[in-house]
Amino acid sequence: MQRLPNQREGLILGILLTGEKYGREIRNEFETMTRTKFPLGSLYVTLDRMVQKGFVKCRDGSPKAEYGDSRRKYFALTAEGHSAANAVRSFLGFDVLGKEA
């Protein structure tokens, strides 16, 4: 039986349908779409849960001096994530980004 994402996860799946993104990109698109604040700490808790559920995969980018030698975490949909996004789209009759199914 397929697990369905919750509302927040569904929106993130929709954001990742266009390709791999790092945390701040996801947060910025989410806030633009919903017009609500989404603290980075909450975002990463949600993304970690989505990794555990198998909806997304994560990889570390290369360290960059302009980011204080820290590594960005990049997230992309898995096959299960694509399937979950399609299930949400079918259920709602439009995709999570508001386009008709």
C-alpha positions as CSV (number, residue, x, y, z in Angstrom):
1,M,0.0,0.0,0.0
2,Q,1.4,3.4,-1.0
3,R,1.9,6.0,1.7
4,L,0.6,9.4,0.9
5,P,2.5,12.5,1.9
6,N,1.0,15.1,4.3
7,Q,0.2,18.6,2.9
8,R,3.6,20.1,3.6
9,E,5.4,17.0,2.2
10,G,3.1,17.2,-0.9
11,L,4.1,20.7,-1.6
12,I,7.8,19.9,-1.2
13,L,7.3,16.9,-3.6
14,G,5.8,19.4,-6.1
15,I,8.7,21.7,-5.7
16,L,11.2,18.9,-6.4
17,L,9.3,17.7,-9.5
18,T,11.4,20.3,-11.4
19,G,14.7,18.8,-10.2
20,E,17.2,18.6,-7.4
21,K,17.3,21.6,-5.0
22,Y,19.1,22.5,-1.8
23,G,17.3,23.5,1.4
24,R,17.1,27.2,1.1
25,E,15.8,26.9,-2.5
26,I,13.0,24.6,-1.3
27,R,12.2,26.9,1.6
28,N,12.1,30.0,-0.6
29,E,9.8,28.3,-3.2
30,F,7.6,26.9,-0.4
31,E,7.2,30.4,1.2
32,T,6.5,32.0,-2.2
33,M,3.8,29.4,-2.9
34,T,2.1,29.4,0.5
35,R,2.9,33.0,1.6
36,T,3.8,31.5,5.0
37,K,7.1,31.4,6.9
38,F,8.9,28.0,7.0
39,P,11.9,28.0,9.3
40,L,14.9,26.1,8.0
41,G,14.9,23.9,11.1
42,S,11.3,22.8,10.4
43,L,12.2,22.3,6.8
44,Y,15.1,19.9,7.6
45,V,13.0,17.9,10.0
46,T,10.4,17.5,7.3
47,L,13.0,16.6,4.7
48,D,14.6,14.1,7.0
49,R,11.2,12.5,7.6
50,M,10.7,12.4,3.8
51,V,14.1,10.6,3.4
52,Q,13.0,8.0,5.9
53,K,9.7,7.5,4.1
54,G,11.6,7.0,0.9
55,F,10.1,10.1,-0.9
56,V,13.4,11.9,-1.4
57,K,17.1,11.2,-1.4
58,C,19.8,13.5,-0.1
59,R,23.4,14.2,-1.0
60,D,26.0,16.6,0.3
61,G,27.4,19.1,-2.1
62,S,31.1,20.2,-2.3
63,P,32.3,22.6,0.4
64,K,32.4,26.2,-0.8
65,A,34.4,29.0,0.8
66,E,31.5,31.5,0.2
67,Y,29.3,29.3,2.5
68,G,32.0,29.1,5.2
69,D,33.3,25.8,3.8
70,S,30.0,24.2,4.7
71,R,28.3,21.7,2.4
72,R,24.9,22.3,1.0
73,K,22.4,19.4,1.3
74,Y,20.7,18.6,-2.0
75,F,17.4,16.8,-2.2
76,A,15.8,15.0,-5.2
77,L,12.7,12.8,-5.7
78,T,13.0,9.1,-5.6
79,A,10.8,6.8,-7.7
80,E,8.5,6.5,-4.6
81,G,8.5,10.3,-4.3
82,H,7.4,10.6,-8.0
83,S,4.7,8.0,-7.3
84,A,3.5,9.8,-4.2
85,A,3.3,13.2,-6.1
86,N,1.3,11.5,-8.9
87,A,-1.1,10.0,-6.2
88,V,-1.6,13.4,-4.7
89,R,-2.2,14.8,-8.2
90,S,-4.8,12.2,-9.0
91,F,-6.5,12.6,-5.7
92,L,-6.8,16.4,-6.0
93,G,-7.4,16.6,-9.7
94,F,-4.5,19.0,-10.1
95,D,-0.8,18.8,-9.3
96,V,0.6,20.3,-6.1
97,L,1.8,23.3,-8.0
98,G,-1.8,24.2,-9.1
99,K,-1.7,22.9,-12.7
100,E,-4.6,20.8,-13.9
101,A,-4.0,17.1,-14.0
